[in-house]
Amino acid sequence: MKKYLSLLMAAILLLALAACGSSSDDGSKFIMGIDPEYPPFSYLGDDGSYTGFDVEICQAVCDTLGWKLEIFGVNWDQKLIQLDAKECDCVWSGMTILDSMKEAGYVISKPYYFNTQVLVVKDDSAISSSADLAGKIVAVQLGTSGEALLNEDLSDLAATFKSVTTCDSFLKCFTELSGNAVDAVFVDLPVATNYVKEHAGFKILDEQLGAEEYGIAFRSGDKDLCAKVEDALATLVSNGKYAEIAAKYPDIVDNLIFLND
């Protein structure tokens, strides 16, 4: 009986260890971590399913590799914690590549999008540049490169503000702006462009701050998984599927690195 129990416990341990591996190790499932409120890269479509440029490209990657795609909506401020907890296999959702991620050991893909930060204000606002924000309140999404910029490279600018309001989604930032609780929103250019296009009464200031690039984050040790995804992306670029999907998102095409090298 003791021998039987020992064998049973060993079998259970092996199964547990197998479950701890990447969900795509067996080629059957790939869990994509996204910000569910980040159009045009990732968002909930009218049919109740997640869509967006990043989601469509990831689906095409999974089709190429024979994987089943699952979508996991992360808390953006906790995205790397959730990645480490293996709630997803990657974070792929307009994610800015930061040196701090590389230094922490995360495997980061080649950059695929060039981005800048912009300020959005109401149409009737007298604010025309960042210099006009002295004594004003600015909203920014938690866990974003915009927040990092205001805390680091643009800290001198942020010091002129009355305060910075942080929200857990960019939509809440715009709700604060709409209700006059803040004077401006500091946000990624493609997100601002998409929002202003779909919502009247807002404008983007003609000033771009903080150049950056988007990439895909994988856990430390997942270099092979990253390489598989990058090889599939290269296939999509060469066979035209990447450009076909990109054509659905004209506001971001010009900044897609794979199509503009």
Backbone torsions as a table, in degrees:
resi	resn	phi	psi	omega
1	MET	NA	-43.0	179.8
2	LYS	-61.9	-40.0	179.4
3	LYS	-64.0	-40.7	179.4
4	TYR	-63.7	-43.6	-179.8
5	LEU	-65.1	-37.4	178.9
6	SER	-64.1	-43.1	177.9
7	LEU	-64.5	-38.5	179.6
8	LEU	-65.1	-44.3	179.3
9	MET	-64.3	-37.8	178.4
10	ALA	-64.2	-40.1	179.4
11	ALA	-65.3	-41.0	179.0
12	ILE	-63.9	-40.8	179.2
13	LEU	-62.6	-42.7	178.9
14	LEU	-62.3	-41.1	178.1
15	LEU	-64.5	-39.9	179.1
16	ALA	-64.1	-43.0	179.0
17	LEU	-64.6	-37.9	178.9
18	ALA	-64.7	-36.1	-178.9
19	ALA	-69.3	-20.6	-178.1
20	CYS	-79.4	-11.5	-179.7
21	GLY	-73.1	172.8	176.6
22	SER	-58.7	139.7	-176.6
23	SER	-65.6	-16.0	-179.6
24	SER	-100.1	5.6	-179.0
25	ASP	-58.3	-35.1	-178.6
26	ASP	-90.7	7.2	176.7
27	GLY	74.7	14.8	-175.2
28	SER	-108.3	-27.9	-173.7
29	LYS	-145.5	141.2	176.9
30	PHE	-135.0	120.8	-177.7
31	ILE	-99.9	115.5	-177.6
32	MET	-96.2	120.8	176.8
33	GLY	-88.2	123.7	-177.4
34	ILE	-130.7	159.1	163.3
35	ASP	-83.5	113.6	-174.8
36	PRO	-72.7	-2.4	179.8
37	GLU	-128.9	60.2	-174.9
38	TYR	-139.7	57.5	178.1
39	PRO	-66.5	146.4	7.8
40	PRO	-92.9	12.0	-175.2
41	PHE	-86.6	-39.6	180.0
42	SER	-158.8	126.7	-178.3
43	TYR	-167.6	168.8	179.3
44	LEU	-86.6	120.1	-178.7
45	GLY	-77.7	173.6	-178.7
46	ASP	-62.3	-23.9	-179.1
47	ASP	-88.0	4.2	178.1
48	GLY	86.5	4.0	178.2
49	SER	-108.0	150.8	177.2
50	TYR	-71.3	141.1	179.5
51	THR	-148.5	-170.2	-177.6
52	GLY	122.0	167.9	-176.9
53	PHE	-58.4	-51.5	-178.3
54	ASP	-62.1	-40.4	-179.1
55	VAL	-65.0	-43.3	179.8
56	GLU	-65.8	-39.7	178.7
57	ILE	-66.7	-41.6	178.9
58	CYS	-63.8	-38.6	177.6
59	GLN	-62.1	-41.1	178.7
60	ALA	-65.5	-37.2	176.0
61	VAL	-62.2	-45.8	-179.7
62	CYS	-64.9	-38.3	176.6
63	ASP	-61.7	-40.8	180.0
64	THR	-64.4	-38.2	-175.4
65	LEU	-94.1	-3.6	-179.8
66	GLY	75.9	26.7	179.1
67	TRP	-99.7	154.1	171.6
68	LYS	-93.4	127.4	-178.5
69	LEU	-88.2	133.6	170.0
70	GLU	-122.8	142.6	-179.2
71	ILE	-107.0	132.7	177.4
72	PHE	-124.7	119.7	178.5
73	GLY	-81.0	113.6	-178.6
74	VAL	-88.9	159.4	165.3
75	ASN	-83.0	112.4	-168.4
76	TRP	-56.6	-35.3	-179.5
77	ASP	-71.0	-18.9	-178.3
78	GLN	-114.4	16.2	-169.4
79	LYS	-58.0	-41.0	-177.8
80	LEU	-74.9	-31.1	174.9
81	ILE	-64.6	-42.5	179.6
82	GLN	-69.6	-33.5	175.2
83	LEU	-64.7	-46.4	179.0
84	ASP	-62.8	-31.2	179.7
85	ALA	-79.2	1.5	177.7
86	LYS	64.5	30.6	173.2
87	GLU	-77.6	-16.4	175.7
88	CYS	-150.9	164.3	-179.3
89	ASP	-91.0	-18.1	180.0
90	CYS	-159.8	167.4	167.9
91	VAL	-115.6	115.8	-172.2
92	TRP	-140.8	91.8	-172.5
93	SER	-170.5	67.8	-178.4
94	GLY	56.3	42.8	-175.9
95	MET	-91.8	122.6	179.1
96	THR	-71.1	134.2	176.4
97	ILE	-76.7	120.3	-179.9
98	LEU	-116.4	142.2	177.8
99	ASP	-58.5	-33.9	-178.4
100	SER	-62.0	-31.8	177.6
101	MET	-67.8	-44.6	179.5
102	LYS	-64.0	-41.7	-179.5
103	GLU	-64.9	-28.9	179.2
104	ALA	-81.7	-4.1	175.2
105	GLY	99.5	1.4	179.5
106	TYR	-69.0	144.8	176.0
107	VAL	-87.5	122.2	-176.5
108	ILE	-115.3	133.5	179.4
109	SER	-69.8	172.1	170.3
110	LYS	-61.5	145.9	178.5
111	PRO	-65.8	143.4	-180.0
112	TYR	-123.3	-6.2	-178.3
113	TYR	-148.5	137.1	176.2
114	PHE	-99.6	128.6	-173.9
115	ASN	-133.3	159.3	170.5
116	THR	-136.6	165.2	177.1
117	GLN	-99.1	147.0	178.9
118	VAL	-136.6	169.6	176.8
119	LEU	-111.2	134.2	177.4
120	VAL	-115.1	133.3	178.2
121	VAL	-132.7	174.0	175.6
122	LYS	-73.4	153.2	-178.6
123	ASP	-56.0	-37.6	-175.9
124	ASP	-89.7	9.2	-179.3
125	SER	-73.1	145.4	177.3
126	ALA	-85.2	-3.9	-179.9
127	ILE	-74.1	124.5	-178.8
128	SER	-120.7	-9.6	178.4
129	SER	-158.8	171.2	179.9
130	SER	-62.4	-25.7	179.7
131	ALA	-65.3	-23.8	-179.1
132	ASP	-83.1	1.6	-177.4
133	LEU	-90.4	2.4	177.0
134	ALA	-58.1	125.7	179.8
135	GLY	79.2	8.1	-178.6
136	LYS	-105.9	168.9	179.2
137	ILE	-106.6	129.7	-177.5
138	VAL	-120.6	136.5	178.2
139	ALA	-102.6	144.9	178.0
140	VAL	-148.0	150.5	-179.9
141	GLN	-79.1	137.4	177.1
142	LEU	-61.0	140.8	174.1
143	GLY	77.4	9.3	-178.0
144	THR	-99.3	166.6	176.6
145	SER	-66.8	-26.9	176.9
146	GLY	-61.8	-44.7	177.3
147	GLU	-62.9	-42.8	179.5
148	ALA	-61.8	-41.3	179.8
149	LEU	-62.0	-42.8	-179.3
150	LEU	-67.3	-26.5	179.0
151	ASN	-86.5	-19.4	-173.5
152	GLU	-123.4	-92.2	-173.2
153	ASP	-61.3	-32.1	-178.8
154	LEU	-108.1	26.3	-178.3
155	SER	-64.2	-31.2	178.0
156	ASP	-65.1	-39.3	177.0
157	LEU	-67.1	-46.4	-178.5
158	ALA	-61.1	-29.4	-179.8
159	ALA	-66.0	-20.3	179.1
160	THR	-83.4	-16.0	-179.6
161	PHE	-71.6	155.9	170.9
162	LYS	-66.1	-43.1	177.0
163	SER	-168.1	165.6	174.7
164	VAL	-116.3	126.0	177.1
165	THR	-99.6	124.3	178.3
166	THR	-102.5	136.9	-179.6
167	CYS	-126.5	153.7	-177.5
168	ASP	-83.1	0.9	171.9
169	SER	-152.0	154.4	-179.9
170	PHE	-69.3	-26.9	177.8
171	LEU	-61.8	-38.4	177.4
172	LYS	-68.0	-32.8	175.3
173	CYS	-59.6	-45.3	-179.2
174	PHE	-71.1	-29.8	174.5
175	THR	-64.0	-40.6	176.7
176	GLU	-62.9	-40.4	178.6
177	LEU	-67.0	-43.2	179.9
178	SER	-60.7	-35.6	-178.8
179	GLY	-89.9	9.4	178.6
180	ASN	65.1	19.7	176.3
181	ALA	-77.9	-22.8	175.3
182	VAL	-133.3	164.8	-177.3
183	ASP	-100.2	-19.0	-178.4
184	ALA	-159.7	159.7	175.1
185	VAL	-121.3	131.6	178.3
186	PHE	-101.0	116.5	-168.2
187	VAL	-154.4	162.5	177.4
188	ASP	-60.6	142.8	-178.5
189	LEU	-56.0	-49.3	-177.6
190	PRO	-63.7	-33.6	178.1
191	VAL	-68.9	-42.9	178.1
192	ALA	-62.2	-44.7	-179.5
193	THR	-59.7	-45.4	-179.8
194	ASN	-64.4	-41.9	-177.2
195	TYR	-68.4	-46.5	-178.4
196	VAL	-63.9	-33.7	178.7
197	LYS	-64.9	-35.9	-174.6
198	GLU	-97.2	-9.0	-178.3
199	HIS	-131.9	119.8	-179.9
200	ALA	-73.4	154.7	174.0
201	GLY	97.0	7.5	-179.4
202	PHE	-129.6	157.8	177.2
203	LYS	-144.1	153.3	177.4
204	ILE	-99.5	128.0	178.0
205	LEU	-69.3	144.7	-177.1
206	ASP	-81.9	64.0	-179.3
207	GLU	-154.8	123.1	-178.4
208	GLN	-111.1	133.2	-173.5
209	LEU	-126.2	135.4	172.5
210	GLY	72.3	85.0	176.1
211	ALA	-68.9	140.8	-178.3
212	GLU	-157.2	171.0	179.5
213	GLU	-131.0	146.8	177.2
214	TYR	-92.6	147.3	175.9
215	GLY	-151.7	-175.8	-180.0
216	ILE	-113.3	132.1	-179.1
217	ALA	-102.2	133.0	174.8
218	PHE	-122.2	161.3	177.6
219	ARG	-66.4	158.1	173.3
220	SER	-58.0	132.8	-179.5
221	GLY	94.7	-7.5	-178.4
222	ASP	-97.3	38.6	179.7
223	LYS	-63.1	-38.8	-179.6
224	ASP	-65.5	-40.4	178.4
225	LEU	-63.9	-43.6	177.6
226	CYS	-60.5	-42.4	-179.0
227	ALA	-63.7	-39.5	178.0
228	LYS	-62.2	-43.6	179.8
229	VAL	-65.7	-42.3	-179.8
230	GLU	-66.0	-37.7	177.6
231	ASP	-64.6	-39.5	178.3
232	ALA	-66.9	-38.0	176.8
233	LEU	-62.4	-41.8	178.3
234	ALA	-61.0	-38.6	177.3
235	THR	-63.8	-42.1	-179.7
236	LEU	-65.5	-35.3	177.4
237	VAL	-68.4	-44.0	-176.3
238	SER	-70.9	-32.6	-178.8
239	ASN	-91.0	0.7	175.1
240	GLY	90.0	-6.8	-178.4
241	LYS	-66.1	-37.0	179.8
242	TYR	-60.8	-47.4	179.6
243	ALA	-66.0	-35.1	179.1
244	GLU	-62.2	-43.9	177.9
245	ILE	-69.2	-42.5	-179.3
246	ALA	-59.7	-31.8	-178.8
247	ALA	-62.6	-20.1	177.8
248	LYS	-76.2	-12.9	-175.4
249	TYR	-126.2	69.1	-173.1
250	PRO	-60.0	-24.4	-177.7
251	ASP	-70.9	-17.4	-176.9
252	ILE	-115.5	-7.3	-174.4
253	VAL	-55.2	-43.9	-174.6
254	ASP	-64.8	-19.2	-178.4
255	ASN	-105.8	7.5	177.9
256	LEU	-80.4	113.4	-170.9
257	ILE	-62.2	-40.2	-176.8
258	PHE	-64.7	-23.8	-178.3
259	LEU	-101.0	-4.3	-174.9
260	ASN	-130.1	21.5	176.7
261	ASP	-69.6	NA	NA
